[in-house]
Amino acid sequence: MTPTNGQDRAASVPTHRMMNKSLSAMRSAWGSVRVSRWPYMLIFSLAPLFSNMKNSLIQNAPRILGMDGVYIMGIAYSLSIGLIFLLTRPEKMHIAARRTAIAAAVLFAGWIFTPIGLITPWLSLLFGFAYGACAGIALFGFIYALNDAERLLGAGITVLFSLMSQIIFSLPALWDISGPLYIGAQVIVTLVCLVRFKTDHYMEQLRAPKEPRFKALGMALYFFFAHRAIGFFYSYLPHATPHFLIGLAGIAVFLIAIFVFFHFHFNTWHLCNLFFAGMILAYALRLLLPKEAGIYASDILQDFSYMGYIASYYLLGFALARNADYRRFRLMIIVIFGSSLLLHMLPNLLNSQVPEHMTVIGGLMTLVLFVVFALLSPLFSKEFFIKESANQSEDARRADIMVRCGLTTREQEIVQLMLSGKECAYELDISLNTVKYHSKNIYRKLNITGRSELPNVFMEH
């Protein structure tokens, strides 16, 4: 039966409302993005890799002590992400950022442009250490210099960089040089960003009192580890010939991820589930379809890993910024990236011993990680995904909204006084000009025009 015009209009109403809801959430988030913080958003040193780029890189990385050069570089990179924080204090992080970025750029140039010889493998190893330190510092800035909306934007831009690179490097003429070009672009962007690190951009949030919610930290670290583990194992499987359609499919998945995130009001729960579902189906198609068709179809579905990337870095930043001081942050980063040694060694060992079973092993591991995630669903929901319960204190609810919108500690104090109808200058012993300066920043971040709209911000949430 053909629907009537009235039925068409009725059906379009929910769709229209759905789009309006998503657009409204996007506008609200965009209003809290500070253009000055872009150097902390571009975490290209932590960008996802893709198969033909990795294969090209192997050709430019000679063996070190008889072992795969890329494999050894990966170990050095993962170790250095955590170790840099044993050597650096937060107050000196901007100095370390500049030095490691310059060192990584020089070592990369030496590794790529020096003719392959005795020194080349050691240059690549040193580059792995320097670049890992850059990645660790970039992650530190990503967590403590940004608010939630800026972290989402940063993770999204990083994913888009990887996807656009995948499309560009699908051209046959670029296959053999895609690895050096991709890492070269990462190194340049990382250098430009890290030399712009400023202490006052991250110290205020780092020094703010932290409530050590260990369950929230544990859940964020679990999903972060699960995403990395699944990605490591999948990278050891055979892949399809590079094709721009795989990159275009990734763009589609990225747009779906953004829509889902904003439609469900900054809720990453669905992104986590879609990531697991996409990767489980990718493994299933490799087992069920003929070899070539299965590989091609699964490589398209593997683009769901980008949803996992956005969710994992968003959740990690969300949890650490609120619940971890520098000491706890340092410990957790050392643990999570130190454990990556297992993620380097275990799939590499299995691939050398039982390569024909890697699809089954990776699929079972993905399924087990998803089952654990499902069993932890109530805890995940409580810590991240469910809105504050009615009995939560009003002050705590307001504080969470203000942190989400990127308000500094001083700005939060002023908002509380404004809502209470008190004189900010008198209560805080500051000048009226200072209050006006902070007020303008508050209104911009909350996407409102003046003090009269302030109560509505917290009523809407």
C-alpha positions as CSV (number, residue, x, y, z in Angstrom):
1,M,0.0,0.0,0.0
2,T,1.4,3.4,-1.0
3,P,1.6,5.8,1.9
4,T,-0.4,9.0,1.7
5,N,1.0,12.5,1.9
6,G,-0.2,12.7,5.5
7,Q,1.7,9.6,6.4
8,D,4.8,10.9,4.6
9,R,4.6,14.1,6.7
10,A,4.1,12.2,9.9
11,A,7.0,10.0,9.1
12,S,9.2,13.0,8.4
13,V,8.5,14.6,11.7
14,P,10.6,12.2,13.8
15,T,13.4,12.4,11.3
16,H,13.2,16.2,11.3
17,R,13.3,16.3,15.1
18,M,16.2,13.8,15.2
19,M,18.3,16.0,12.9
20,N,17.4,19.1,14.9
21,K,18.4,17.4,18.1
22,S,21.7,16.4,16.7
23,L,22.4,19.8,15.2
24,S,21.5,21.5,18.4
25,A,23.9,19.3,20.3
26,M,26.6,20.0,17.7
27,R,26.1,23.8,18.0
28,S,26.3,23.6,21.8
29,A,29.5,21.6,21.6
30,W,31.0,23.9,19.0
31,G,30.4,26.9,21.2
32,S,32.8,25.5,23.8
33,V,35.6,24.9,21.3
34,R,38.5,27.3,21.8
35,V,40.5,28.0,18.6
36,S,43.6,28.7,20.6
37,R,43.7,25.0,21.8
38,W,44.1,23.5,18.3
39,P,47.7,22.4,19.0
40,Y,46.4,20.0,21.6
41,M,43.6,18.6,19.4
42,L,45.8,17.3,16.6
43,I,47.1,14.0,18.1
44,F,48.5,12.9,14.7
45,S,51.4,11.1,16.5
46,L,48.7,8.7,17.8
47,A,46.8,8.4,14.5
48,P,45.6,5.0,13.3
49,L,47.7,3.1,10.8
50,F,46.5,1.2,7.7
51,S,47.8,-1.8,5.8
52,N,49.4,-0.5,2.7
53,M,51.1,2.2,4.6
54,K,52.6,-0.3,7.0
55,N,53.7,-2.6,4.2
56,S,55.5,0.4,2.5
57,L,57.1,1.2,5.8
58,I,58.6,-2.2,6.2
59,Q,60.5,-1.7,2.9
60,N,62.2,1.4,4.4
61,A,63.0,-0.1,7.8
62,P,65.9,-2.5,7.7
63,R,66.1,-5.4,10.2
64,I,67.6,-4.6,13.6
65,L,69.5,-7.5,15.2
66,G,67.8,-9.8,12.8
67,M,64.3,-8.7,13.7
68,D,61.7,-6.8,11.7
69,G,62.6,-3.1,11.9
70,V,59.0,-1.9,12.1
71,Y,58.3,-4.3,14.9
72,I,61.3,-3.0,16.9
73,M,60.3,0.6,16.2
74,G,56.8,-0.1,17.4
75,I,58.1,-1.5,20.7
76,A,60.4,1.6,21.2
77,Y,57.4,3.9,20.4
78,S,55.1,2.2,22.9
79,L,57.7,2.1,25.7
80,S,58.6,5.8,25.2
81,I,55.0,7.0,25.4
82,G,55.0,6.1,29.1
83,L,58.7,6.5,30.0
84,I,58.8,10.2,29.0
85,F,56.7,11.0,32.1
86,L,59.3,9.4,34.4
87,L,61.8,12.0,33.1
88,T,59.6,15.1,32.9
89,R,57.6,17.3,35.4
90,P,54.4,19.0,34.3
91,E,55.9,22.4,34.8
92,K,58.6,21.6,32.3
93,M,56.4,19.7,29.8
94,H,56.4,22.5,27.2
95,I,60.2,22.4,27.1
96,A,60.2,18.6,26.7
97,A,57.6,19.0,24.0
98,R,59.8,21.2,21.9
99,R,62.9,19.2,22.4
100,T,61.3,15.8,21.6
101,A,59.5,17.2,18.5
102,I,62.7,18.6,17.1
103,A,64.6,15.4,17.9
104,A,61.9,13.3,16.2
105,A,61.9,15.5,13.1
106,V,65.7,15.3,12.8
107,L,65.9,11.6,13.3
108,F,63.0,10.9,10.9
109,A,64.9,12.9,8.2
110,G,68.1,11.0,8.9
111,W,66.3,7.7,8.8
112,I,64.5,8.4,5.5
113,F,67.1,10.3,3.6
114,T,70.3,8.4,4.6
115,P,71.2,5.6,2.2
116,I,70.4,2.2,3.7
117,G,73.4,1.1,5.6
118,L,74.8,0.2,9.0
119,I,73.5,3.3,10.7
120,T,70.0,3.3,9.2
121,P,68.4,0.7,11.6
122,W,69.7,2.6,14.6
123,L,68.3,5.9,13.3
124,S,64.9,4.2,12.9
125,L,65.1,2.9,16.5
126,L,66.0,6.3,17.9
127,F,63.2,7.8,15.9
128,G,60.8,5.3,17.5
129,F,61.9,6.4,21.0
130,A,61.7,10.1,20.2
131,Y,58.4,9.9,18.3
132,G,56.9,7.8,21.2
133,A,57.9,10.6,23.6
134,C,56.1,13.1,21.3
135,A,53.0,10.9,21.3
136,G,53.0,10.7,25.1
137,I,53.3,14.5,25.5
138,A,50.6,15.0,22.9
139,L,48.3,12.7,24.8
140,F,49.0,14.6,28.0
141,G,48.0,17.9,26.3
142,F,44.9,16.2,24.8
143,I,43.7,15.2,28.2
144,Y,44.6,18.2,30.4
145,A,44.4,21.2,28.0
146,L,41.1,20.4,26.3
147,N,37.5,20.1,27.3
148,D,35.2,17.2,26.2
149,A,34.0,18.9,22.9
150,E,37.6,19.7,22.0
151,R,38.7,16.1,22.6
152,L,36.0,14.8,20.4
153,L,36.9,17.3,17.6
154,G,40.6,16.4,18.0
155,A,39.9,12.6,17.8
156,G,37.6,13.2,14.8
157,I,40.2,15.3,12.9
158,T,42.9,12.7,13.6
159,V,40.6,10.0,12.2
160,L,39.8,12.1,9.1
161,F,43.5,12.6,8.5
162,S,44.0,8.8,8.5
163,L,41.0,8.2,6.2
164,M,42.0,10.9,3.7
165,S,45.5,9.5,3.7
166,Q,44.1,6.1,3.0
167,I,42.2,7.4,0.0
168,I,45.1,9.3,-1.4
169,F,47.6,6.4,-0.9
170,S,45.2,4.0,-2.7
171,L,46.8,5.4,-5.9
172,P,49.1,2.7,-7.2
173,A,51.9,5.3,-7.9
174,L,52.0,6.0,-4.2
175,W,51.9,2.5,-2.7
176,D,55.7,2.1,-2.2
177,I,56.1,5.5,-0.6
178,S,52.9,5.8,1.4
179,G,54.6,4.8,4.7
180,P,57.3,7.5,4.8
181,L,54.8,10.1,3.4
182,Y,52.2,9.3,6.1
183,I,54.7,9.4,8.9
184,G,56.3,12.5,7.5
185,A,53.0,14.3,7.6
186,Q,52.5,13.1,11.2
187,V,55.9,14.3,12.2
188,I,55.4,17.8,10.6
189,V,52.1,18.3,12.3
190,T,53.4,17.0,15.6
191,L,56.4,19.4,15.4
192,V,54.1,22.4,14.6
193,C,51.8,21.5,17.5
194,L,54.3,20.6,20.2
195,V,56.4,23.8,19.9
196,R,53.2,25.7,20.7
197,F,52.6,24.0,24.1
198,K,52.1,26.5,26.9
199,T,52.1,25.7,30.6
200,D,49.1,27.8,31.5
201,H,47.0,25.9,29.0
202,Y,47.1,22.6,31.0
203,M,48.3,23.3,34.5
204,E,45.0,24.8,35.8
205,Q,43.0,21.6,34.9
206,L,45.8,19.4,36.2
207,R,45.9,21.2,39.5
208,A,42.1,21.2,40.0
209,P,41.0,18.8,42.8
210,K,40.4,15.3,41.4
211,E,37.9,12.8,42.7
212,P,39.6,9.4,42.4
213,R,36.8,7.3,40.9
214,F,38.8,4.1,40.2
215,K,35.9,2.3,38.5
216,A,35.6,5.1,35.9
217,L,39.3,5.0,35.3
218,G,39.3,1.2,35.1
219,M,36.5,1.1,32.6
220,A,38.1,3.7,30.4
221,L,41.4,1.9,30.4
222,Y,39.6,-1.4,29.7
223,F,38.0,-0.1,26.5
224,F,41.2,1.7,25.5
225,F,43.1,-1.6,25.8
226,A,40.4,-3.6,24.1
227,H,40.5,-1.3,21.1
228,R,44.2,-1.5,20.8
229,A,44.3,-5.3,21.2
230,I,41.7,-5.8,18.5
231,G,43.6,-3.4,16.2
232,F,46.9,-5.1,16.7
233,F,45.6,-8.6,16.0
234,Y,43.7,-7.4,12.9
235,S,46.8,-5.8,11.5
236,Y,48.5,-9.2,11.1
237,L,45.8,-10.5,8.8
238,P,46.1,-10.4,5.0
239,H,44.5,-7.3,3.5
240,A,42.9,-6.3,0.2
241,T,44.7,-4.3,-2.4
242,P,44.5,-0.6,-1.5
243,H,41.3,0.8,-2.9
244,F,39.7,4.3,-2.4
245,L,36.3,2.6,-1.7
246,I,37.7,1.4,1.6
247,G,38.6,4.9,2.6
248,L,35.2,6.2,1.4
249,A,33.5,3.6,3.6
250,G,35.5,4.8,6.5
251,I,34.3,8.4,5.8
252,A,30.7,7.1,6.0
253,V,31.4,5.3,9.2
254,F,33.0,8.4,10.6
255,L,29.9,10.5,9.8
256,I,27.6,7.9,11.4
257,A,29.8,8.0,14.5
258,I,29.5,11.8,14.8
259,F,25.7,11.6,14.3
260,V,25.3,8.9,16.9
261,F,27.5,10.7,19.4
262,F,25.5,14.0,19.2
263,H,22.1,12.4,18.7
264,F,22.4,10.5,22.0
265,H,23.8,13.7,23.7
266,F,27.5,12.9,24.0
267,N,26.9,9.2,24.7
268,T,29.7,6.9,23.6
269,W,27.9,3.8,24.6
270,H,26.6,3.2,21.1
271,L,30.0,3.9,19.5
272,C,31.5,1.2,21.7
273,N,28.9,-1.4,20.7
274,L,29.1,-0.5,17.0
275,F,32.8,-0.9,17.1
276,F,32.6,-4.4,18.6
277,A,29.8,-5.4,16.3
278,G,31.7,-4.2,13.2
279,M,34.9,-6.0,14.1
280,I,33.2,-9.2,15.0
281,L,31.3,-9.2,11.7
282,A,34.6,-8.4,9.9
283,Y,36.2,-11.6,11.3
284,A,33.0,-13.6,10.6
285,L,33.0,-12.5,6.9
286,R,36.7,-13.7,6.5
287,L,35.6,-17.1,7.7
288,L,32.3,-17.4,5.8
289,L,33.0,-15.8,2.4
290,P,35.4,-16.9,-0.3
291,K,38.9,-15.7,0.5
292,E,39.2,-12.6,-1.7
293,A,35.6,-11.5,-1.1
294,G,36.0,-12.1,2.6
295,I,39.1,-10.1,2.8
296,Y,37.7,-7.1,0.9
297,A,34.4,-7.1,2.8
298,S,36.1,-7.4,6.2
299,D,38.5,-4.5,5.3
300,I,35.5,-2.3,4.7
301,L,33.9,-3.3,8.0
302,Q,37.3,-2.8,9.7
303,D,36.5,0.9,9.3
304,F,34.4,0.5,12.4
305,S,37.6,0.5,14.3
306,Y,37.6,4.3,13.7
307,M,34.5,4.5,15.9
308,G,36.5,2.6,18.5
309,Y,39.3,5.1,18.2
310,I,37.1,8.1,18.8
311,A,35.3,6.4,21.7
312,S,38.5,5.1,23.3
313,Y,40.4,8.5,23.3
314,Y,37.2,10.4,24.3
315,L,36.6,8.1,27.2
316,L,40.2,8.1,28.3
317,G,40.3,11.9,28.3
318,F,36.9,12.1,30.0
319,A,38.0,9.8,32.9
320,L,41.6,11.0,33.4
321,A,40.9,14.7,33.2
322,R,38.3,14.4,36.0
323,N,39.8,11.6,38.2
324,A,43.6,11.5,37.8
325,D,46.3,13.8,39.0
326,Y,49.7,13.8,37.4
327,R,51.0,10.9,39.5
328,R,48.0,8.7,38.7
329,F,48.0,9.7,35.1
330,R,51.7,8.8,34.7
331,L,51.1,5.4,36.3
332,M,48.2,4.6,34.1
333,I,49.8,5.6,30.9
334,I,52.9,3.6,31.7
335,V,50.7,0.6,32.4
336,I,48.5,0.9,29.4
337,F,51.2,1.5,26.9
338,G,53.7,-0.8,28.7
339,S,51.2,-3.6,28.2
340,S,51.3,-2.8,24.5
341,L,54.6,-4.8,24.5
342,L,52.3,-7.9,24.8
343,L,50.2,-6.6,22.0
344,H,53.4,-6.3,19.9
345,M,54.9,-9.6,20.8
346,L,51.9,-12.0,21.1
347,P,50.3,-11.5,17.7
348,N,53.8,-11.4,16.1
349,L,54.7,-14.7,17.8
350,L,51.4,-16.3,16.8
351,N,51.7,-15.1,13.3
352,S,55.1,-16.7,12.9
353,Q,53.9,-20.0,14.4
354,V,50.3,-20.4,13.3
355,P,49.5,-17.8,10.6
356,E,46.7,-19.9,9.2
357,H,44.8,-19.6,12.5
358,M,45.2,-15.9,13.1
359,T,41.7,-15.1,11.8
360,V,40.1,-17.5,14.3
361,I,42.3,-16.4,17.1
362,G,41.6,-12.7,16.5
363,G,37.9,-13.3,16.1
364,L,37.7,-15.3,19.4
365,M,39.7,-12.6,21.2
366,T,37.4,-9.9,19.9
367,L,34.3,-11.9,20.9
368,V,35.7,-12.4,24.4
369,L,36.5,-8.8,24.9
370,F,33.0,-7.9,23.8
371,V,31.4,-10.4,26.2
372,V,33.4,-8.8,29.1
373,F,32.3,-5.4,27.9
374,A,28.7,-6.6,27.9
375,L,29.1,-8.1,31.4
376,L,30.5,-4.8,32.6
377,S,27.6,-2.8,31.0
378,P,25.9,-1.8,34.3
379,L,29.2,-0.4,35.5
380,F,29.9,1.3,32.2
381,S,26.4,2.8,32.2
382,K,26.8,4.1,35.8
383,E,30.2,5.7,35.2
384,F,29.8,7.1,31.7
385,F,26.6,6.7,29.8
386,I,23.6,7.4,32.0
387,K,22.7,10.9,32.9
388,E,23.0,12.0,36.5
389,S,20.4,10.5,38.8
390,A,17.8,12.8,40.4
391,N,19.3,12.5,43.8
392,Q,22.7,13.7,42.6
393,S,23.5,17.1,44.2
394,E,22.8,20.2,42.1
395,D,26.3,21.5,42.6
396,A,27.9,18.2,41.3
397,R,25.6,18.3,38.3
398,R,26.5,21.9,37.6
399,A,30.2,21.2,38.0
400,D,30.0,18.4,35.5
401,I,28.3,20.6,32.9
402,M,30.8,23.3,33.4
403,V,33.8,21.0,33.1
404,R,32.2,19.5,29.9
405,C,32.0,23.0,28.5
406,G,35.6,23.8,29.3
407,L,35.2,26.4,32.0
408,T,38.3,27.1,34.1
409,T,38.2,26.8,37.9
410,R,37.9,30.6,38.2
411,E,35.1,30.7,35.7
412,Q,33.3,28.0,37.5
413,E,33.5,30.0,40.7
414,I,32.0,33.0,39.0
415,V,29.2,31.0,37.5
416,Q,28.3,29.7,41.0
417,L,28.2,33.2,42.4
418,M,26.2,34.5,39.5
419,L,23.6,31.8,40.0
420,S,23.5,32.6,43.7
421,G,22.9,36.3,42.9
422,K,26.1,37.4,44.7
423,E,28.6,40.1,43.7
424,C,31.6,38.3,42.1
425,A,34.1,41.1,42.5
426,Y,33.5,41.4,46.2
427,E,33.3,37.7,47.0
428,L,36.5,36.8,45.0
429,D,38.3,40.1,45.8
430,I,39.0,40.8,42.1
431,S,38.3,43.9,39.9
432,L,35.1,44.5,37.9
433,N,37.2,44.4,34.7
434,T,38.4,40.9,35.6
435,V,34.9,39.8,36.2
436,K,33.8,41.2,32.9
437,Y,36.7,39.4,31.1
438,H,35.8,36.1,32.6
439,S,32.1,36.6,32.0
440,K,32.6,37.1,28.3
441,N,34.5,33.8,28.2
442,I,31.8,32.0,30.2
443,Y,29.0,33.2,27.8
444,R,31.0,32.2,24.8
445,K,31.8,28.7,26.1
446,L,28.2,28.2,27.2
447,N,26.9,29.6,23.9
448,I,24.7,32.2,25.5
449,T,24.4,36.0,25.1
450,G,24.2,37.1,28.8
451,R,23.7,36.5,32.4
452,S,19.9,36.2,32.1
453,E,20.3,33.0,30.1
454,L,22.7,31.3,32.6
455,P,20.0,29.4,34.5
456,N,18.6,28.0,31.3
457,V,21.9,26.3,30.5
458,F,21.6,24.0,33.6
459,M,17.9,23.5,33.3
460,E,18.3,22.2,29.7
461,H,20.8,19.6,30.9
